[in-house]
Amino acid sequence: VDLSDGAVVGAEALARWRHPRDGVLLPEAFLPLASQTGLMRPVAALVLDRALGACAHWWRRGHRIPVSVNLTADDLRDAGMSRRISQCLAQHGLPAQALRIEITEDLLLTEPAAAGQLLQSWRRAGIARFEFRLALAGQMARRGVRPRRGSAPCRRGGSAPGRPARWP
């Protein structure tokens, strides 16, 4: 939501599992099991398909807002992910501008050269616009470093605090 005028400027796909007995489960309740059992790729494919299906519905009604989908470092290492993204966009009749891919900093921190090459190749191919959120506070906390009160992490692209940074 654009705070200056209240306009909807995008949506984010959030994975939830409607368990028949336990109700709605958040990702931390089921994604670790999906990861351990090799089901993360099917989960990512399902989320991408559902998100783009909803986005196509909005676009057909004149609401041209993009949808953001979170991908993991493993998704980005998947050689077939580019093809699946392109196919899913085509299946739903959407241009690349309808999709934003959000990634965590894991891959950027552990394999920056590989991540940069992959994201640049996707960008050149026009597959999607990339955004990444830097969770530096979380990284620092895991290393036992506490940020100073009132300090904000740096964001690539000079985005405002609390706003996603844009991949160049």
N, C-alpha and C positions, 0 to 999 in steps of 0.2 A: 504494500500500500504506500503510495506516495503521500507523505505526511503533509505536503503543501496543499494538496487539493483532494485527497481521499481516493484518488484513482487507483484501481488495481493494476499493478505493473508486472505481476508474475505470481506463480504458484509453485509450491514445492511438493513433490511426491514423498509421502512418509509411509514407510512400510508398517503395517499392523497385521496381526493375525487374530481373526475371530475364532477363538477356541470354543468348541461346543460346551465345555464345562467351566472353563476358567474365564470366559469373557474375552475382552480385547486385550491382547498382549503387546507390549512395546518391543521394539527390536532387540533390546538387550536380553529379553527373555527367550528369544528363539534364534537370533542370528548366530550366536556361538555354536549352537547345535548344528545349524545349517552349514557352518564353516567346517566343523569337525566331520561331517558326513558327506562332504563334497557337493552340497546343494546350493552353494552361493551363486553359481552361474545361472541355474534355473530361477532362483529368487530374483536375481538382477534382471533377467530377461522378462519375468512376469511384471516386475515393478515398471520397467521401461515400457512394456506393451500397455499396461493399464494407464500409466501416466500420459502416454501419447494418445491413447484412445480418448481420455477425458479432454485433453488439449484439442484434439480434432473436433470434438463436440462443441467446444467453446468457439473455435475458429469458424465453424459452419454457421454459427449464430452471430458472427461479426465481432466477437471478443478476441482480438488478436494479442493475447497475452502468452508469453512462453511458460513452459513448465520446467522446473529444475529437478534433476534426478541425481541422487548421490551414487557415486561409484567408488569402489575400494581400489587399493593398489593392485590387488589380484585381478580385478576387472580390467585395469589399464594394461596389465601384462598379457592379457588374453589376446592372442593374435586375431581371433575372430570377432572381437568386439566391434571394430570399425564396420565390418560387414553387417553385423546384426543391427547396429544403430541405423545405418543407411537403409536397410530393408524395412525396419520398423517405421521409420519416417515415411518411406514410400507407401507402405501398407496403409498407413493412416492418412495419406495424401497431404503431408505437412512438409513445409520447407525446413531447412536446417535451423532457421531463426526461431522456430517454435520450441527448440530444445536447448536447455542449458545444462551442462554437466558440472556437478559439484564434486570436488575431490577433497579428501583430507590431505594434510601435508605429509603423511607417512611416506608415500612414494617419492615426493619431492625431497624429503630429508635423507632417505636411504639410498635412492638411485636417481639423483637429480639429472644426470645427463640423459639417461634412458627416458625419464619422464618428460624432459624438455623436448626430446626428439619426437616422442609419440604425440604429445599435445600439439606441437608445431605441424606435424604431418596431418593430424585431424583438422587443424585450423586451415591449412592450405587446401584440403579436400572439401572444405565448407561443411563438414559434418555437423559441427555444433559450436556454440559459444561456450567457453569454459570459464568457470568461476571456481575459486578455491577459497576456503575459509581457513585462516591460519589460527590454529588453537595453541598459540605459543604459551599461554598461561598454563594449559594442561601439560604441555611438554616440559615447561619449567618446573611445575609441581612434581612431576614424576622424577625429576632430577634433584629434587629437594631445594630448588631455588624459588623464592617468593618474590613476585614483582613488587615494586614500590607502590604504595597506595596512590591511586590517581593516575598511574602510568598506563599507557595504552600500547599494545603491540604494534609494530610496524606492519603496514599492509602494502603489498605490491600494487602499484598503480595509483597510490595516493587516495584510496577511497576513504570515505568518512568513517569514523568509529561506528562499529555495529553494522556496517554495510559490507557486502562481499567485495573482495578484490577481483579485478578482471584480468584474465590472462591476456598478454599482449597480442 
